[in-house]
Amino acid sequence: MNPEHKEFLLSILGWEKIMVTTLAILALSFIANRFRFLTDHLAKRWHKRRLILLQVRSVVVFITYFLGAWAITQYVWGISHEGLLVFGATLAVALGFALKPIAESVIGGLVLIFDGPFQVGDRVTFRDLYGDIQMIGFRATRLLTLDKTLVTLPNHLFLQEATLCGNTGSLEMMVDMDFYVSLSANLPLAKHLVEAAVSRADYVDHQKPIVVLAKEIPLGPLPAYRLRAKVIVKDFVKEKLCLTELTLKVHELFQEHQIPRPLDHLPVPTIAAPTSLARAS
């Protein structure tokens, strides 16, 4: 860089302004990280309030960075409101042309925080991913899958593709669970047994009505009855534990009352012995 140009830039920027700006950014990051740590601690302590705490955290962190940026431009750099608007418009145009994906993600982050299809803490399905929203940042959203894999996705993708939200800001979540019985089974009894298993499950919200739907469907070479239980799980983080519990309870009741399953009527294939073994015998 030309020494004259470098001296001119330093006269505008100034080392003091650069140092104060750097310290202010570090302070904002420290405050945001401490607030995240505090909300994580409170969410573990007050488990039923964790979604509200996580949602408040996203808004507070966003406002903290926004007000911090405004204060730096006003009191450190001395930029007026009019200059800030001009600078913001110029920056927006520059980002729109040079850094379009980042600009889209930043705008997408604002939309997700204040008017998105999900909130922090919700359990969602996106493409082939299924898990909990851990954080909505300015550029990307972090999703933690059920096998504890942290996936980072640009914000704008959630505004362009369908996202399925299982709980929509609530701890409760409806899950469907299917059980199959043979056409020769006592269907009313099988339906009653599934309802009984649901009524005894620990992770199910028993304040909600029990719904079990029956339908005849093709299942392999033979048709079968499908019993679909629509279950309200008290806390969506217990979803897999609830499904496992119901599977064991329904299996036990079906065996106890000898409810035939579809595969019970299939012929058992016979496997011919190898030639060498047949000769040896």
N, C-alpha and C positions, 0 to 999 in steps of 0.2 A: 504494500500500500504506500502511496506517496506520503512522505513525512508531513507535508502541509495538510493533506486530507486527514491524516491521523490526528494531528494536533487540533484540527477543526472539530472532529468528532469528539475528542476528549474534552474540548471546551464546552461542548453542548451537553455531553453525558456527565462528565465529572466523576472522579473516583469516589467521592463521598456518596453521590446518588447510587452508584453501582453497589457500594458496600451496604448502604441502608436497604436497598431493594433486595439484595441477597439475604440479609438478615431477616427482613420481613417475610420473605418467602419461606425461609427455614422455620420461622416462628409459626406461620400459618400451617405448615405441614405438621409441626409438632402438636399444635392444638387439635388439628383434625385427627391425627393418629391417637392422641390421648382420649379424645371423645369417642372414637371407634372402640378403643379398649374398654372404656367405661360402659358403653352400651352393650358390648359383648358380655361383660361381667353381669350387668343387670339382667340381660336376656336369659342367662343361665340361672340366675337366682329367681327371677319371676318368669317362669317358663311360659305361662299362659299369656303374658304380655309381650313376648319377644317380638311378634310381628309389628306391633305398634312402635316398639323401641327401635327396631331396625328401619322402619319407614321414617321415623323422626330423624334418625341419624343421617339418612341420605339428604333430607332437606336442609338440616342444619349445616352439614359439611359443604353443601353447594352454596348456601348463603354466606358461610364463613369465607370461602374463597372469593366469592363475588364482591363482598364488602371489603375484603382485604385488597383486591385488585383496584377497587375504586379509591380506597384510601391512599394507596401508593401513587396512583396517577394524580390525585389531588394535592397531597401534602408533601410528597417526595419530589415528583417531577413538575409539579405546579401547572398541570394542564387544566385549562378551564373546561366547563361543561360543553361549550361549543367545540373546543378543540378535541375533547374526548369523543363527541359524536362524529366529527369529521374523521378522526383516527379510527374509530370503530367501523365506520362505513368503508374507509379505505382498506382496512384489514379484512373486512368481510369480502370485498371484491377480490382482494389478493388471494385469500383462502379459497374463494370460489373457483378461481382459475388454476392456481398452483397446487393447492392441497384440497381438492374436492372431496376425496374420501374422508379425510380428517374432519373437514367442515361438516359433512353429512353426519358423521358420528357424534360430533359435539352437539349439533342441533337435535339429533336423535336422542342423546342423553337427556337433554332438557325435556323433551316430549315424554320420555319414559318415566322421569321423576315425577312430573306433575300431571300427566294424562296418558299413562301407558297402559298396556293390556295386562300388566302385572305389577307387583310391588316387591320390594326387597323382602326376602323370606318366603315368597310364594314358591310352590312346586309347579313346574311347567314342563311341557313337552315342546321341544323345538327341533325340527328335522328329526334326526335319529337320537337326539339327546333327551334325557329325562333326569331332572334333578331340581335342586333348590337355588333360587337366585341369591347369591351372596352379596353382591355389590353392584350398584349402577354408578359408573363413573362418567366423566366428561367424554371420554373416548370409547370406552368399552364396558361391557357387562360381564360379570363373572358368574358362572353357573357351576355348582358343585354337584356332580352326578352321584347316584346312590352308591357307587363303588369308590367314592372319595377321589374322583378325578376332577381337578379344577380346570374348567374350560373358559377361555377368554374370547368373547365374540364382539365385533364392532357393533355399536349401538344401532346403526342404521339398518342392519339386517332384520331386526325385530319389527321394524316399521314396514318392511317390504314383503315379509313372509308371515304365514299364519303361525301363531303361538297359542298353544292350549294351556290354560291355567286351571289347575285342579282344585284350588281352594279359594281363589279370589279374595285374598286378604283375611281369611278366617283360618282358625286352627282346624276346623272340621273339614272333611273332604269325603265325597262320595266315591266309592270304588265298586266296580262290578266283579263278581266272581261266579264262574260257571262250573256246574256239576252235571255229569252226564249219566243217565240211567237207561237201561234197556226198555224197549217197547213192552216187554212182558212184565215190567215192574209195576207195583202198585203206585201210580203216580201221585194220588192225594197223600199217601203215607210218606212218600219220598219228599214231597214238598213240605209236609209238616216237620219232617226230621231236619231239613235244612233250616227252617224257621226256628226250630228248637236250638240248633247249634248256634245260630246268630244271637238268640236271646241269652245264651250262656257265655258268649265271648266277652273277654275282659276289655278289649280295646274298642268295642263298639259303643256308640252313643245310644243307650236304651231309651232315651227320651223321644227319639224319632221312631216313626212307625216302621215295622219290618216289611219289606217288599221282596217277594220271590215270584218271578215270572217263569212260566213253563211254555216250551215251544218244541215242536217236532222238527228236527233238522236232519239232513244227511250227514252221517259220520262214518267215513270210510266206506266199506262195502254194504253196510246196513244203516238204516235210519235209527235215530235214537231221540230220547227226550233230553232237552237241555233245560236245566233249572238255573236261572240267573238270579243271584242274590244281590240286591242293591243295598250296600252297607255304608253307613255313615261312621267313619272313623273319628274318634274323639280328637286325635292329634295326628296330622298327616305324616309326621316323622315315624309313627308306629304302623304305617301302612303295610309293610312287608311282614311285620310280626303278626298283624291282624289276619292277613291272608294265610299265613302258615298255621295259625291257631285254628282258623275255620276249616282248613283242609283236614287237619287231624281230627277235629270233632265230627265233621260230616262223614269222614271215612269210618270212624269208629261206630257211628250210629247206623250207617248203611250195612256194615258187617254184622252188627248186633241184630238187625231186623231183616237180614238176608235180602237186601235190595240188590237185584242183579245189575251189573254194569254192562255196557255195550259189548265189550270184548269177551264177556263170559260166554257168549253164544257163537263165537267164532271157532271153527275147527282148529285143533292143535296140529300144526304141520309135522309130518313125520320126516325125519332126516335119515336118508339111507347111509349105511356104514360104508366107509371107503373100501375099495376092492381088495386092497392088501389085508385089511382087517377081516373082511368077510371070508377070504380064503384061509386065513389063519385059524378062524373059528371052525 
